């Protein structure tokens, strides 16, 4: 099963990721394409979590700005 997943990762990477996009991940993983794709997926997951936090902070900052700018 792990081999099937690895093959699926390579196929997905070949279809969607350019060589330039995957290059830093390949370098970080010593040229191991399967690990590079897994690292790329992990990076996407981390980015999703961080974007959520950034969005909440943006709303808080906007609300604070409105509060301060409308205070008399």
PDB file of N, CA, C and O in Angstrom, chain B, residues numbered from 101:
ATOM      1  N   UNK B 101       0.819  -1.199   0.000  1.00  0.00           N
ATOM      2  CA  UNK B 101       0.000   0.000   0.000  1.00  0.00           C
ATOM      3  C   UNK B 101       0.861   1.260   0.000  1.00  0.00           C
ATOM      4  O   UNK B 101       0.546   2.220  -0.703  1.00  0.00           O
ATOM      5  N   UNK B 102       1.943   1.270   0.778  1.00  0.00           N
ATOM      6  CA  UNK B 102       2.824   2.436   0.806  1.00  0.00           C
ATOM      7  C   UNK B 102       3.402   2.707  -0.575  1.00  0.00           C
ATOM      8  O   UNK B 102       3.568   3.860  -0.972  1.00  0.00           O
ATOM      9  N   UNK B 103       3.710   1.630  -1.308  1.00  0.00           N
ATOM     10  CA  UNK B 103       4.254   1.813  -2.651  1.00  0.00           C
ATOM     11  C   UNK B 103       3.219   2.444  -3.576  1.00  0.00           C
ATOM     12  O   UNK B 103       3.557   3.296  -4.397  1.00  0.00           O
ATOM     13  N   UNK B 104       1.946   2.025  -3.444  1.00  0.00           N
ATOM     14  CA  UNK B 104       0.889   2.613  -4.259  1.00  0.00           C
ATOM     15  C   UNK B 104       0.744   4.099  -3.953  1.00  0.00           C
ATOM     16  O   UNK B 104       0.570   4.909  -4.864  1.00  0.00           O
ATOM     17  N   UNK B 105       0.815   4.456  -2.684  1.00  0.00           N
ATOM     18  CA  UNK B 105       0.720   5.862  -2.290  1.00  0.00           C
ATOM     19  C   UNK B 105       1.890   6.649  -2.850  1.00  0.00           C
ATOM     20  O   UNK B 105       1.709   7.754  -3.361  1.00  0.00           O
ATOM     21  N   UNK B 106       3.087   6.091  -2.757  1.00  0.00           N
ATOM     22  CA  UNK B 106       4.267   6.775  -3.273  1.00  0.00           C
ATOM     23  C   UNK B 106       4.141   6.990  -4.775  1.00  0.00           C
ATOM     24  O   UNK B 106       4.460   8.068  -5.276  1.00  0.00           O
ATOM     25  N   UNK B 107       3.677   5.975  -5.494  1.00  0.00           N
ATOM     26  CA  UNK B 107       3.494   6.111  -6.935  1.00  0.00           C
ATOM     27  C   UNK B 107       2.459   7.185  -7.232  1.00  0.00           C
ATOM     28  O   UNK B 107       2.643   7.992  -8.143  1.00  0.00           O
ATOM     29  N   UNK B 108       1.384   7.198  -6.475  1.00  0.00           N
ATOM     30  CA  UNK B 108       0.367   8.234  -6.637  1.00  0.00           C
ATOM     31  C   UNK B 108       0.930   9.618  -6.383  1.00  0.00           C
ATOM     32  O   UNK B 108       0.584  10.568  -7.085  1.00  0.00           O
ATOM     33  N   UNK B 109       1.794   9.742  -5.385  1.00  0.00           N
ATOM     34  CA  UNK B 109       2.428  11.024  -5.095  1.00  0.00           C
ATOM     35  C   UNK B 109       3.280  11.488  -6.265  1.00  0.00           C
ATOM     36  O   UNK B 109       3.241  12.658  -6.644  1.00  0.00           O
ATOM     37  N   UNK B 110       4.053  10.567  -6.837  1.00  0.00           N
ATOM     38  CA  UNK B 110       4.908  10.933  -7.966  1.00  0.00           C
ATOM     39  C   UNK B 110       4.070  11.361  -9.160  1.00  0.00           C
ATOM     40  O   UNK B 110       4.400  12.338  -9.832  1.00  0.00           O
ATOM     41  N   UNK B 111       2.986  10.636  -9.428  1.00  0.00           N
ATOM     42  CA  UNK B 111       2.127  10.998 -10.551  1.00  0.00           C
ATOM     43  C   UNK B 111       1.498  12.367 -10.327  1.00  0.00           C
ATOM     44  O   UNK B 111       1.467  13.195 -11.237  1.00  0.00           O
ATOM     45  N   UNK B 112       1.003  12.605  -9.133  1.00  0.00           N
ATOM     46  CA  UNK B 112       0.394  13.894  -8.797  1.00  0.00           C
ATOM     47  C   UNK B 112       1.414  15.013  -8.957  1.00  0.00           C
ATOM     48  O   UNK B 112       1.119  16.057  -9.539  1.00  0.00           O
ATOM     49  N   UNK B 113       2.610  14.788  -8.441  1.00  0.00           N
ATOM     50  CA  UNK B 113       3.658  15.809  -8.519  1.00  0.00           C
ATOM     51  C   UNK B 113       4.009  16.104  -9.967  1.00  0.00           C
ATOM     52  O   UNK B 113       4.199  17.261 -10.342  1.00  0.00           O
ATOM     53  N   UNK B 114       4.094  15.061 -10.780  1.00  0.00           N
ATOM     54  CA  UNK B 114       4.430  15.259 -12.184  1.00  0.00           C
ATOM     55  C   UNK B 114       3.368  16.039 -12.940  1.00  0.00           C
ATOM     56  O   UNK B 114       3.681  16.769 -13.880  1.00  0.00           O
ATOM     57  N   UNK B 115       2.119  15.888 -12.535  1.00  0.00           N
ATOM     58  CA  UNK B 115       1.030  16.581 -13.219  1.00  0.00           C
ATOM     59  C   UNK B 115       0.845  18.022 -12.748  1.00  0.00           C
ATOM     60  O   UNK B 115       0.490  18.889 -13.547  1.00  0.00           O
ATOM     61  N   UNK B 116       1.077  18.286 -11.484  1.00  0.00           N
ATOM     62  CA  UNK B 116       0.706  19.579 -10.919  1.00  0.00           C
ATOM     63  C   UNK B 116       1.856  20.474 -10.498  1.00  0.00           C
ATOM     64  O   UNK B 116       1.691  21.693 -10.451  1.00  0.00           O
ATOM     65  N   UNK B 117       3.000  19.916 -10.195  1.00  0.00           N
ATOM     66  CA  UNK B 117       4.111  20.731  -9.705  1.00  0.00           C
ATOM     67  C   UNK B 117       5.185  20.868 -10.772  1.00  0.00           C
ATOM     68  O   UNK B 117       5.598  19.881 -11.381  1.00  0.00           O
ATOM     69  N   UNK B 118       5.629  22.087 -10.991  1.00  0.00           N
ATOM     70  CA  UNK B 118       6.727  22.293 -11.932  1.00  0.00           C
ATOM     71  C   UNK B 118       8.030  21.838 -11.284  1.00  0.00           C
ATOM     72  O   UNK B 118       8.119  21.696 -10.065  1.00  0.00           O
ATOM     73  N   UNK B 119       9.031  21.613 -12.117  1.00  0.00           N
ATOM     74  CA  UNK B 119      10.341  21.237 -11.587  1.00  0.00           C
ATOM     75  C   UNK B 119      10.870  22.323 -10.660  1.00  0.00           C
ATOM     76  O   UNK B 119      11.475  22.033  -9.628  1.00  0.00           O
ATOM     77  N   UNK B 120      10.634  23.578 -11.041  1.00  0.00           N
ATOM     78  CA  UNK B 120      11.112  24.703 -10.225  1.00  0.00           C
ATOM     79  C   UNK B 120      10.429  24.719  -8.862  1.00  0.00           C
ATOM     80  O   UNK B 120      11.067  25.015  -7.851  1.00  0.00           O
ATOM     81  N   UNK B 121       9.147  24.405  -8.830  1.00  0.00           N
ATOM     82  CA  UNK B 121       8.400  24.409  -7.564  1.00  0.00           C
ATOM     83  C   UNK B 121       8.852  23.282  -6.649  1.00  0.00           C
ATOM     84  O   UNK B 121       8.957  23.468  -5.437  1.00  0.00           O
ATOM     85  N   UNK B 122       9.119  22.118  -7.222  1.00  0.00           N
ATOM     86  CA  UNK B 122       9.481  20.949  -6.429  1.00  0.00           C
ATOM     87  C   UNK B 122      10.962  20.936  -6.041  1.00  0.00           C
ATOM     88  O   UNK B 122      11.348  20.239  -5.102  1.00  0.00           O
ATOM     89  N   UNK B 123      11.794  21.702  -6.755  1.00  0.00           N
ATOM     90  CA  UNK B 123      13.250  21.664  -6.547  1.00  0.00           C
ATOM     91  C   UNK B 123      13.682  21.891  -5.098  1.00  0.00           C
ATOM     92  O   UNK B 123      14.512  21.127  -4.605  1.00  0.00           O
ATOM     93  N   UNK B 124      13.164  22.904  -4.384  1.00  0.00           N
ATOM     94  CA  UNK B 124      13.604  23.098  -2.993  1.00  0.00           C
ATOM     95  C   UNK B 124      13.251  21.917  -2.093  1.00  0.00           C
ATOM     96  O   UNK B 124      13.988  21.590  -1.163  1.00  0.00           O
ATOM     97  N   UNK B 125      12.126  21.289  -2.377  1.00  0.00           N
ATOM     98  CA  UNK B 125      11.695  20.140  -1.580  1.00  0.00           C
ATOM     99  C   UNK B 125      12.579  18.930  -1.874  1.00  0.00           C
ATOM    100  O   UNK B 125      12.932  18.177  -0.966  1.00  0.00           O
ATOM    101  N   UNK B 126      12.932  18.749  -3.145  1.00  0.00           N
ATOM    102  CA  UNK B 126      13.843  17.663  -3.509  1.00  0.00           C
ATOM    103  C   UNK B 126      15.198  17.856  -2.839  1.00  0.00           C
ATOM    104  O   UNK B 126      15.794  16.904  -2.334  1.00  0.00           O
ATOM    105  N   UNK B 127      15.675  19.092  -2.840  1.00  0.00           N
ATOM    106  CA  UNK B 127      16.967  19.380  -2.202  1.00  0.00           C
ATOM    107  C   UNK B 127      16.901  19.088  -0.707  1.00  0.00           C
ATOM    108  O   UNK B 127      17.819  18.490  -0.146  1.00  0.00           O
ATOM    109  N   UNK B 128      15.828  19.506  -0.070  1.00  0.00           N
ATOM    110  CA  UNK B 128      15.680  19.285   1.375  1.00  0.00           C
ATOM    111  C   UNK B 128      15.568  17.805   1.716  1.00  0.00           C
ATOM    112  O   UNK B 128      15.903  17.390   2.825  1.00  0.00           O
ATOM    113  N   UNK B 129      15.095  17.010   0.756  1.00  0.00           N
ATOM    114  CA  UNK B 129      14.883  15.573   0.997  1.00  0.00           C
ATOM    115  C   UNK B 129      15.942  14.714   0.324  1.00  0.00           C
ATOM    116  O   UNK B 129      15.738  13.517   0.123  1.00  0.00           O
ATOM    117  N   UNK B 130      17.062  15.314  -0.023  1.00  0.00           N
ATOM    118  CA  UNK B 130      18.162  14.547  -0.600  1.00  0.00           C
ATOM    119  C   UNK B 130      17.827  13.883  -1.921  1.00  0.00           C
ATOM    120  O   UNK B 130      18.376  12.828  -2.240  1.00  0.00           O
ATOM    121  N   UNK B 131      16.933  14.486  -2.697  1.00  0.00           N
ATOM    122  CA  UNK B 131      16.575  13.954  -4.001  1.00  0.00           C
ATOM    123  C   UNK B 131      15.492  12.897  -3.986  1.00  0.00           C
ATOM    124  O   UNK B 131      15.132  12.377  -5.042  1.00  0.00           O
ATOM    125  N   UNK B 132      14.960  12.564  -2.822  1.00  0.00           N
ATOM    126  CA  UNK B 132      13.902  11.549  -2.707  1.00  0.00           C
ATOM    127  C   UNK B 132      12.567  12.187  -3.108  1.00  0.00           C
ATOM    128  O   UNK B 132      12.008  12.996  -2.367  1.00  0.00           O
ATOM    129  N   UNK B 133      12.062  11.813  -4.294  1.00  0.00           N
ATOM    130  CA  UNK B 133      10.853  12.435  -4.837  1.00  0.00           C
ATOM    131  C   UNK B 133       9.630  12.202  -3.955  1.00  0.00           C
ATOM    132  O   UNK B 133       8.808  13.102  -3.781  1.00  0.00           O
ATOM    133  N   UNK B 134       9.508  11.008  -3.405  1.00  0.00           N
ATOM    134  CA  UNK B 134       8.347  10.717  -2.557  1.00  0.00           C
ATOM    135  C   UNK B 134       8.357  11.570  -1.298  1.00  0.00           C
ATOM    136  O   UNK B 134       7.332  12.131  -0.912  1.00  0.00           O
ATOM    137  N   UNK B 135       9.506  11.664  -0.664  1.00  0.00           N
ATOM    138  CA  UNK B 135       9.606  12.497   0.540  1.00  0.00           C
ATOM    139  C   UNK B 135       9.408  13.968   0.190  1.00  0.00           C
ATOM    140  O   UNK B 135       8.821  14.717   0.970  1.00  0.00           O
ATOM    141  N   UNK B 136       9.892  14.385  -0.972  1.00  0.00           N
ATOM    142  CA  UNK B 136       9.732  15.776  -1.393  1.00  0.00           C
ATOM    143  C   UNK B 136       8.254  16.126  -1.548  1.00  0.00           C
ATOM    144  O   UNK B 136       7.820  17.199  -1.129  1.00  0.00           O
ATOM    145  N   UNK B 137       7.488  15.231  -2.145  1.00  0.00           N
ATOM    146  CA  UNK B 137       6.049  15.475  -2.302  1.00  0.00           C
ATOM    147  C   UNK B 137       5.369  15.482  -0.936  1.00  0.00           C
ATOM    148  O   UNK B 137       4.488  16.307  -0.692  1.00  0.00           O
ATOM    149  N   UNK B 138       5.762  14.583  -0.052  1.00  0.00           N
ATOM    150  CA  UNK B 138       5.199  14.574   1.303  1.00  0.00           C
ATOM    151  C   UNK B 138       5.520  15.874   2.032  1.00  0.00           C
ATOM    152  O   UNK B 138       4.670  16.416   2.739  1.00  0.00           O
ATOM    153  N   UNK B 139       6.742  16.379   1.864  1.00  0.00           N
ATOM    154  CA  UNK B 139       7.122  17.647   2.492  1.00  0.00           C
ATOM    155  C   UNK B 139       6.301  18.796   1.909  1.00  0.00           C
ATOM    156  O   UNK B 139       5.875  19.689   2.641  1.00  0.00           O
ATOM    157  N   UNK B 140       6.082  18.775   0.613  1.00  0.00           N
ATOM    158  CA  UNK B 140       5.259  19.799  -0.032  1.00  0.00           C
ATOM    159  C   UNK B 140       3.839  19.768   0.534  1.00  0.00           C
ATOM    160  O   UNK B 140       3.260  20.815   0.826  1.00  0.00           O
ATOM    161  N   UNK B 141       3.284  18.570   0.686  1.00  0.00           N
ATOM    162  CA  UNK B 141       1.943  18.426   1.264  1.00  0.00           C
ATOM    163  C   UNK B 141       1.907  18.941   2.700  1.00  0.00           C
ATOM    164  O   UNK B 141       0.950  19.605   3.098  1.00  0.00           O
ATOM    165  N   UNK B 142       2.942  18.637   3.474  1.00  0.00           N
ATOM    166  CA  UNK B 142       3.017  19.125   4.856  1.00  0.00           C
ATOM    167  C   UNK B 142       3.061  20.650   4.860  1.00  0.00           C
ATOM    168  O   UNK B 142       2.411  21.294   5.684  1.00  0.00           O
ATOM    169  N   UNK B 143       3.826  21.223   3.941  1.00  0.00           N
ATOM    170  CA  UNK B 143       3.938  22.671   3.850  1.00  0.00           C
ATOM    171  C   UNK B 143       2.578  23.301   3.537  1.00  0.00           C
ATOM    172  O   UNK B 143       2.235  24.344   4.093  1.00  0.00           O
ATOM    173  N   UNK B 144       1.812  22.677   2.659  1.00  0.00           N
ATOM    174  CA  UNK B 144       0.475  23.175   2.341  1.00  0.00           C
ATOM    175  C   UNK B 144      -0.420  23.115   3.578  1.00  0.00           C
ATOM    176  O   UNK B 144      -1.162  24.058   3.855  1.00  0.00           O
ATOM    177  N   UNK B 145      -0.351  22.024   4.313  1.00  0.00           N
ATOM    178  CA  UNK B 145      -1.160  21.892   5.531  1.00  0.00           C
ATOM    179  C   UNK B 145      -0.808  22.973   6.546  1.00  0.00           C
ATOM    180  O   UNK B 145      -1.695  23.563   7.162  1.00  0.00           O
ATOM    181  N   UNK B 146       0.474  23.230   6.717  1.00  0.00           N
ATOM    182  CA  UNK B 146       0.913  24.280   7.637  1.00  0.00           C
ATOM    183  C   UNK B 146       0.414  25.641   7.167  1.00  0.00           C
ATOM    184  O   UNK B 146      -0.059  26.441   7.974  1.00  0.00           O
ATOM    185  N   UNK B 147       0.517  25.906   5.878  1.00  0.00           N
ATOM    186  CA  UNK B 147       0.062  27.185   5.338  1.00  0.00           C
ATOM    187  C   UNK B 147      -1.430  27.383   5.576  1.00  0.00           C
ATOM    188  O   UNK B 147      -1.864  28.494   5.882  1.00  0.00           O
ATOM    189  N   UNK B 148      -2.220  26.318   5.439  1.00  0.00           N
ATOM    190  CA  UNK B 148      -3.659  26.420   5.681  1.00  0.00           C
ATOM    191  C   UNK B 148      -3.945  26.832   7.120  1.00  0.00           C
ATOM    192  O   UNK B 148      -4.820  27.663   7.364  1.00  0.00           O
ATOM    193  N   UNK B 149      -3.228  26.267   8.058  1.00  0.00           N
ATOM    194  CA  UNK B 149      -3.421  26.611   9.469  1.00  0.00           C
ATOM    195  C   UNK B 149      -3.026  28.065   9.711  1.00  0.00           C
ATOM    196  O   UNK B 149      -3.738  28.799  10.396  1.00  0.00           O
ATOM    197  N   UNK B 150      -1.895  28.478   9.151  1.00  0.00           N
ATOM    198  CA  UNK B 150      -1.418  29.837   9.373  1.00  0.00           C
ATOM    199  C   UNK B 150      -2.331  30.877   8.731  1.00  0.00           C
ATOM    200  O   UNK B 150      -2.550  31.942   9.307  1.00  0.00           O
ATOM    201  N   UNK B 151      -2.861  30.585   7.555  1.00  0.00           N
ATOM    202  CA  UNK B 151      -3.764  31.527   6.894  1.00  0.00           C
ATOM    203  C   UNK B 151      -5.002  31.763   7.752  1.00  0.00           C
ATOM    204  O   UNK B 151      -5.492  32.889   7.834  1.00  0.00           O
ATOM    205  N   UNK B 152      -5.498  30.735   8.377  1.00  0.00           N
ATOM    206  CA  UNK B 152      -6.659  30.874   9.262  1.00  0.00           C
ATOM    207  C   UNK B 152      -6.336  31.833  10.410  1.00  0.00           C
ATOM    208  O   UNK B 152      -7.127  32.724  10.717  1.00  0.00           O
ATOM    209  N   UNK B 153      -5.184  31.652  11.037  1.00  0.00           N
ATOM    210  CA  UNK B 153      -4.783  32.536  12.135  1.00  0.00           C
ATOM    211  C   UNK B 153      -4.588  33.969  11.654  1.00  0.00           C
ATOM    212  O   UNK B 153      -5.006  34.912  12.326  1.00  0.00           O
ATOM    213  N   UNK B 154      -3.963  34.134  10.507  1.00  0.00           N
ATOM    214  CA  UNK B 154      -3.743  35.472   9.953  1.00  0.00           C
ATOM    215  C   UNK B 154      -5.086  36.150   9.673  1.00  0.00           C
ATOM    216  O   UNK B 154      -5.244  37.342   9.937  1.00  0.00           O
ATOM    217  N   UNK B 155      -6.039  35.410   9.149  1.00  0.00           N
ATOM    218  CA  UNK B 155      -7.356  35.980   8.851  1.00  0.00           C
ATOM    219  C   UNK B 155      -8.053  36.460  10.121  1.00  0.00           C
ATOM    220  O   UNK B 155      -8.669  37.526  10.123  1.00  0.00           O
ATOM    221  N   UNK B 156      -7.962  35.684  11.196  1.00  0.00           N
ATOM    222  CA  UNK B 156      -8.569  36.103  12.463  1.00  0.00           C
ATOM    223  C   UNK B 156      -7.892  37.362  12.998  1.00  0.00           C
ATOM    224  O   UNK B 156      -8.564  38.266  13.494  1.00  0.00           O
ATOM    225  N   UNK B 157      -6.589  37.423  12.899  1.00  0.00           N
ATOM    226  CA  UNK B 157      -5.874  38.612  13.376  1.00  0.00           C
ATOM    227  C   UNK B 157      -6.204  39.837  12.520  1.00  0.00           C
ATOM    228  O   UNK B 157      -6.300  40.952  13.033  1.00  0.00           O
ATOM    229  N   UNK B 158      -6.376  39.624  11.224  1.00  0.00           N
ATOM    230  CA  UNK B 158      -6.744  40.732  10.354  1.00  0.00           C
ATOM    231  C   UNK B 158      -8.085  41.321  10.775  1.00  0.00           C
ATOM    232  O   UNK B 158      -8.225  42.542  10.846  1.00  0.00           O
ATOM    233  N   UNK B 159      -9.055  40.488  11.050  1.00  0.00           N
ATOM    234  CA  UNK B 159     -10.373  40.964  11.487  1.00  0.00           C
ATOM    235  C   UNK B 159     -10.249  41.716  12.806  1.00  0.00           C
ATOM    236  O   UNK B 159     -10.856  42.773  12.977  1.00  0.00           O
ATOM    237  N   UNK B 160      -9.471  41.180  13.733  1.00  0.00           N
ATOM    238  CA  UNK B 160      -9.280  41.847  15.026  1.00  0.00           C
ATOM    239  C   UNK B 160      -8.633  43.218  14.838  1.00  0.00           C
ATOM    240  O   UNK B 160      -9.030  44.188  15.483  1.00  0.00           O
ATOM    241  N   UNK B 161      -7.643  43.298  13.959  1.00  0.00           N
ATOM    242  CA  UNK B 161      -6.975  44.585  13.717  1.00  0.00           C
ATOM    243  C   UNK B 161      -7.922  45.578  13.055  1.00  0.00           C
ATOM    244  O   UNK B 161      -7.930  46.757  13.409  1.00  0.00           O
ATOM    245  N   UNK B 162      -8.712  45.115  12.106  1.00  0.00           N
ATOM    246  CA  UNK B 162      -9.671  46.011  11.452  1.00  0.00           C
ATOM    247  C   UNK B 162     -10.700  46.527  12.456  1.00  0.00           C
ATOM    248  O   UNK B 162     -11.044  47.709  12.450  1.00  0.00           O
ATOM    249  N   UNK B 163     -11.187  45.640  13.311  1.00  0.00           N
ATOM    250  CA  UNK B 163     -12.154  46.054  14.327  1.00  0.00           C
ATOM    251  C   UNK B 163     -11.532  47.058  15.290  1.00  0.00           C
ATOM    252  O   UNK B 163     -12.177  48.033  15.675  1.00  0.00           O
ATOM    253  N   UNK B 164     -10.290  46.825  15.679  1.00  0.00           N
ATOM    254  CA  UNK B 164      -9.604  47.762  16.572  1.00  0.00           C
ATOM    255  C   UNK B 164      -9.423  49.117  15.891  1.00  0.00           C
ATOM    256  O   UNK B 164      -9.596  50.160  16.522  1.00  0.00           O
ATOM    257  N   UNK B 165      -9.078  49.101  14.616  1.00  0.00           N
ATOM    258  CA  UNK B 165      -8.906  50.347  13.868  1.00  0.00           C
ATOM    259  C   UNK B 165     -10.218  51.128  13.816  1.00  0.00           C
ATOM    260  O   UNK B 165     -10.234  52.337  14.043  1.00  0.00           O
ATOM    261  N   UNK B 166     -11.308  50.441  13.521  1.00  0.00           N
ATOM    262  CA  UNK B 166     -12.616  51.100  13.470  1.00  0.00           C
ATOM    263  C   UNK B 166     -12.973  51.655  14.843  1.00  0.00           C
ATOM    264  O   UNK B 166     -13.473  52.775  14.946  1.00  0.00           O
ATOM    265  N   UNK B 167     -12.725  50.889  15.890  1.00  0.00           N
ATOM    266  CA  UNK B 167     -13.030  51.335  17.248  1.00  0.00           C
ATOM    267  C   UNK B 167     -12.261  52.614  17.576  1.00  0.00           C
ATOM    268  O   UNK B 167     -12.836  53.572  18.093  1.00  0.00           O
ATOM    269  N   UNK B 168     -10.968  52.628  17.277  1.00  0.00           N
ATOM    270  CA  UNK B 168     -10.135  53.796  17.588  1.00  0.00           C
ATOM    271  C   UNK B 168     -10.502  54.982  16.704  1.00  0.00           C
ATOM    272  O   UNK B 168     -10.559  56.115  17.183  1.00  0.00           O
ATOM    273  N   UNK B 169     -10.747  54.739  15.439  1.00  0.00           N
ATOM    274  CA  UNK B 169     -11.009  55.852  14.520  1.00  0.00           C
ATOM    275  C   UNK B 169     -12.395  56.467  14.712  1.00  0.00           C
ATOM    276  O   UNK B 169     -12.623  57.604  14.297  1.00  0.00           O
ATOM    277  N   UNK B 170     -13.318  55.743  15.329  1.00  0.00           N
ATOM    278  CA  UNK B 170     -14.659  56.293  15.544  1.00  0.00           C
ATOM    279  C   UNK B 170     -14.889  56.742  16.985  1.00  0.00           C
ATOM    280  O   UNK B 170     -15.958  57.260  17.307  1.00  0.00           O
ATOM    281  N   UNK B 171     -13.905  56.551  17.846  1.00  0.00           N
ATOM    282  CA  UNK B 171     -14.049  56.960  19.251  1.00  0.00           C
ATOM    283  C   UNK B 171     -13.986  58.481  19.343  1.00  0.00           C
ATOM    284  O   UNK B 171     -13.181  59.126  18.672  1.00  0.00           O
ATOM    285  N   UNK B 172     -14.840  59.034  20.176  1.00  0.00           N
ATOM    286  CA  UNK B 172     -14.849  60.496  20.357  1.00  0.00           C
ATOM    287  C   UNK B 172     -14.259  60.852  21.653  1.00  0.00           C
ATOM    288  O   UNK B 172     -14.176  62.033  21.990  1.00  0.00           O
TER     289      UNK B 172
END
